[in-house]
Amino acid sequence: MEPAYTESAGIPRVTPPEPPYSGRRLSASLRSLRYRNYRLLWLGTLISSAGDWMDQVALNWLVYQLTGSAVHLGLLNLCRFTPILVFTLIGGVVADRVERRRLVFTTQTVAMLLAFALAALVSTGVVQFWMALAVAVGRGTMMSFNQPARQSLISDLVPTESLTNAIALNAATHNLTRIIGPAIGGGLIATVGVAGAFYFNGASFLAVLGALALMRFEKQGAARPIAPSIARDLARGLQYLRGEPALRMLVMLALVPMVFGLPYQTMLTVFAKDVLRVGGGGLGLLMACSGVGAFLGALFIAASGVGRTRIMFIGLVAFGASLVLFSLSHWLLLSVPALIAVGMSQQVYMTSNNTLIQMNVAPEYRGRVLSTLFLNRGMVPLGTMIAAFATAAFGPQIAIGGMGAVLVLMAILAAFFTPPPSS
């Protein structure tokens, strides 16, 4: 069998041909783990991503303890996600121009140092609100360069025929950590405190750094010529996207609903403390329930052969409807299944959308187009501030319930008026 070639930063890399099964046959959904480099990335990501979710729980809890304000929570997440909106497209271009493994290693090292710095500030008792904002800005900037590079790196680690499985498994793993990380984070807050959660998060980065250091590539070829300026590379990618109506519609559906959908994750802190009254441990449980649903949603899409366009719109409608259900609940026993439904429908919608985009994009523009998807994290601050001010004015239940209703209306209008892409 001829080796399959992948490309990183313009450098063709040889990926070994698919190895034969040995011993017990791996499940088809796990077949990408047969490749050593991908297996290393997967294991490192499993640990470090769980740490990221611990950090999110702990940072939100810290700020709410310091300020007691939903508006300050919104400001925190504005500082966390605005750099993504500003730098992600540049990060996508950089990921096509430099060695991706080295770029991911650098960004993860910076994130580790920020985590330990915040842990030290909290444990010494000198932490202030503005310091948490500064760390959030640093983490957001790091993510702007890390996410496009990490997503693009996957294609360097497996042959083309296993790429779809590798991407799906990566998404499922990310959502598995949404179950593990918040549960551990809530437990750490209740036992060793917020500072302990930050120290654990910092240590978790050692896993992905070690995995990146252990990777081996068999062979490199000559570098591909690249445009002399980042701006020109970026402009070419945007021009391509502008000329592809179906693809442009999919990207818009990846971005705009996030303004109204994802802010619920930040507002879970308010629900845990003021609506359900379950404390830090309960907050971890609520976030873990959302992660359980998202993991199940990813597995459903991986195993499903149904039309993705139809499922994407159904998922978006269900996402909004389940948010409305959650917002109406005053009882933990109802909130738990409602959040599982929120996470599952959200992941069904997002994974279907991501799959459709990859099916419709030309390979030479894949990196730059994929980088636009991470702008959805930069769209979150706008929705978070809307949710925060609506919470201050009307309460968290009306705020989140209203945003869920907007999602339902948006999905219905988009499905009715927009011609579907190829699928």
N, C-alpha and C positions, 0 to 999 in steps of 0.2 A: 504494500500500500504506500502511495506517495505521501510524504508528510504534508500536513496542512499549514499554511502560512497565515499568521496574524500580524498586525502592525501596531507598534507603539511608538509614538513620537516620530513617525515617519520611518521607523526601522523595522523591516520584516523580521519576525522571530519564528523559529521553527517550533511548532507544537508537536510532540510525539504522536504518532498514529494511535488510534483508540486501542488500548490494551485489551486482551481477552479477559473474560471473567475468570477468576480463580476462587476456589473454595465456594462458599455459599454465594449465590447470585444476589447482587445488590438490587434493591428495589429500583424500578425504572425512574422513580422520582428522585433518587439519590445518585444517579449514574455519574454525574459530574465529579463526585468525590473520588473517583478512580484516578484523577489527575493530581499529582503531588502538589504542584504549585497552587492549584485551586483549593485543594484540601487545606493547605496551610492558611490561605487567605480566609477560608470559611471558618476555621477554628479560631483564628485571631479575631475575626469580626464578631463571632459569637460572644467572646468574652468582653471585648472593648465596647461593643454596642450595648451590652447589658449595663456596662458602667456608664455609658451616656444617658441611659434612661434613669439610672440612679441619680445622676447629676441633675437631670431635669426636675425630678421630684424634690430633691433637696434644695435646689436653688429657688424654686417657686415657694417652698415652705419657708426658707430663710427670709425672703423678701416680704412675705406676708406677715411673718413674725416681727420683722423690723418696722413695718409700716402699717399693717392692718388695713391696707387699701387695695381694692380690686384695680383701681386706676394705676397704682404703682406696679402691680403685676403686669398690666398691659404695657406699661413703659418698659419694663424689663424685657419682655418678649419683643417689643419694638427694637430695642438695642441688640437683641440676639439675632433677629431675622433680617433687619434692614441691610446689613452688610452683604447678605446673600443676594438680595435684590440688586445691589450695586455691582458686586464683583463676580457673580456666578458665570455670566457669559464670558468674561475675561478668563475665568478659571477653565472654561471649556476649551478656549483657544490654547491656553498654556498647556493643558493636558495633551493636546495634539502636537506640541512643539518640543516638549522635554520628556525625559525618561520618567514614565508614570510611576513606577515603583519608588523611585527616589522622591518624587513629589509627594506621594502619599506618606512616605516615611517622615518627611520634613513636617508636614501638616500635623501628623499624629504626635510628633515630639513636642511641637508648640502647644497642642491641646493638653498633653500630659503636664507640662510645666504650669499652664494656667490652672489646672485642677489642683495641683499641689500648692500653688500660691494662694488660692482661695481657701483651701483647707487650713493653711497656716494663719490666715487672717481671722478665720472664725475661731480656731482653737485658742488664739491669743486674746480674743475678745476685742479686737480693734476694728472689726469689719463694720463698714458703713454702707448705706444704700448705694452711693455713687461707685463704690468699689465693685459691688455686684454688677452694676451696669457696665463698668469698664471690662470686667471679665466676659460679660455677655457679648460685648462688641468684638473682643478678641476671638471668642469661640465662633461667632458668626463669620468673621473674616476667614478663619481657618477652614470652616466648612465650605465656603465658596470655592476654594481650590481643591479641597479634599474630595468632595462628592463627585464632580465630573471625572477626576482622575481615577478614583476607585471604581466607578461604574465602567469606564473605558478599559481599565486594567483587566476586567473579567475576560474580554475578548482575546487577551494575550495569553490566557492560561488554559484555555480549552480549544479544541478544534471547532470549526464552524458548525458541524452537525450536532454538537452538544451545547451550543451557545444558549439556545432558548431554555434548556433545562437549567443551565448554570444561573441565568438571570432569575428564573422562577425560584430556584432554591435559595438564592441570595435574598429575594424578597421575603420568602417564608422564614428564613433565619432572622432577618431584621424584626419581623413581627413576633417571632418566638422570644426575642430579647425584650420586647415590650411586655411580655408576661413575667419574665424572670427579673428584669431590672427594677421596675417599679415596686414589685413585691419585696425585693431585697432592700431597696431604698427606703420604703416605708418602715420596714423592720429596723433598719439602722437608725432612722430618726428616733424611733421609739426606744432604742436600747443605748447605742453609743453616741447618738446625737448627730446633728447636721454635719459637723466637722468630720466625723468618722465616715460618713457617706462620701464626702469629697476626697478623703484619703483613699478609700477603696476605688473610687473612680480613677484617680491618678494611677494607681497600681495596675488597673485593668488595661491601660494602654501598652504595658510591657508585652502583652500577648500578641497584639497585632504588629508591634515593632519587631519582635522576635520572628514572627512568621514571614514578614517581608525580608528580613535579613537572610533567612534560610532558603528562599526561593532560588531556583537555578533555571537559566535559559540555555538551551543547547547551542544556539548559533545566532549570529547577527549578520545582517546584510548591509548594503550601502544605504545611507540615509536618503530619504526622498526630498527633493527640493521643496522648500516652503516659501510662502509669501514673505517679503522683506519686513512687513509690519503686522503686529497683532491686529491693529484696526482694520487692515485690509482683509485678513482672514475672517474676522468677525463680520465684516460687511458682506462678504461672499456668502457666508452661512445664512445671514438674514435675508439676502436677496433670493436665495434658493427657497427659503421658507415662504416668502411673500408670493412666489410664483407657483406654489402648490396649495390650492384651496382646501382640499380634503385634509391635508396634513396640518394646515394652519388652523382649521376648525378643531382638530384633535388637540393641538397644543393649547388653544383657548379653553377647551373643556378641561384640560389638565390644570389650568391656572385659576380661572375666575371662580369656580365653585369653592376653592380653598379659602377665599375671603370669608365665606359664611360657614364652612364646614369644620376646619381644623381648630378655630378658637375654643371649642369646647374643651380641648385638652388642658389649656391653661385654666379655664374656669372650673375644672374639676376640684381645684384647691378650695375655691369658694363653696362649692357644693358640699365637699367633705366637712368643712368647718362650720358653715352657717345653715345649710339646708338639711343635710343628713346627720350632722353632728357625730362624725365617726373618727375624727382626729387624723394624725399623720399615718397611722397604720391603715386606717380606712381609705385614705387617699391612695396609698400603694395598691390596695385591693381594687379600687375603681379603675386605676390606670391599667392594672393587670387584666381586668375583665375586657377592656377595650382591646388589649393585645391578644387575648385568647380569640376574640372574634376575628381580628385581622389575620391571625395565623390560619384559622379555619377557612377564611375567605380566599387566602392565597392557595391553600390546598385544593379548594373547590375549582378554582380557575385552572390550576395545573392539570387536574384530572378531567376537566370538562371539555366536550367537543362541540358545545353549543355555539351559535352565532355570537361573536364577541360584541358587535355593535349593539345588538338588542340587550345583551346582558349588561353592557356599560350603562345604558340609560336606566334599566331596572335597578341596578345597584345604586345609582345616584338618587333615584326616587326613594328607595328604601333607606338610604343614608339619612336623608332629611326627615323621613317619617319616624325613624327610630330615635333621632335626636329630639323630636317633639315629645315622644313617649317618655324618654329619660327626663326631660325638663319638667314634666308633670308629676314626677314621683317624689314623695316625701319619705319613702321607705327603702331601706337598703336591699331588701329581698326583691323588690321590683326594679330597682336601679341596676342591679347586677346583670340580669338577663337583657335589660334594655341596652346597656353598654356593650354587651357581647354582640347584640344585633347591630349597634352603631359601628363597631370595629369590623365586623364581617362585611357589611354592605359597603363601607368605605373602601375596604381592600378589593372587593369585587369590582367596584367602579374604577379604582385607580389602576389595578393590574390589567384590566381589560383595555383601558385607555393607553397604558404604556405599551402593551402588546400591539395594538393597532398602529401606534406611531412607528414602532420598529418594523412593522410589515410594510409601511407606506413610505419610509425614508430611503433615499439612495445611500448606498454604503459609504461613499466618499464624504457625505455630510453628516454621518451618524453622530459623531462626537459632538459637533456644534449644536445639532438639533436636540440631542439628549441633554445638553447643558441647560437648554431652556426649560426643561421639566423641573429643574431644581429651583427655578424662580417661584414655584408654588410656595416654597418655604418663605420667600421674601414677600409673598402676598399675605401671609398670615398676620403680620403686625397690623395691617389696616383692619382686618376683621377683628383682631384681638382688642384694638382700641374701641371699635364700634361696640363690641360685646362688653367691654369694661364700662364705658359711659352709659350704655343701656342698663347694665347691672346697677350702677349707681343711681339711675333714675327710676327704674321699674322693678329691680330685683333680678337675680340670676335666672330664675325660671322663665320669666317672660322673655329675657334677652336671648337665651339659647333656644327656646321654643320658637321664637320669631325667626331666627336664623335658619332653623331646620325647615320651617315652612317656605322660606325663600328658596332653599335647595330643591324642594319638591316642585315648585313653580318653574324654576329654571330648567330642570330636567325635562318637564313636560313641553315647555316652549322649544327647547333645543331639539328634542326628538321630532316635534311636529314641523318645524320650519327649516331644519337643516338637512340637506341630502346626506345620506350615510356614506362614509368612505368605503373603500374595498376592504373586505375581510374574509 
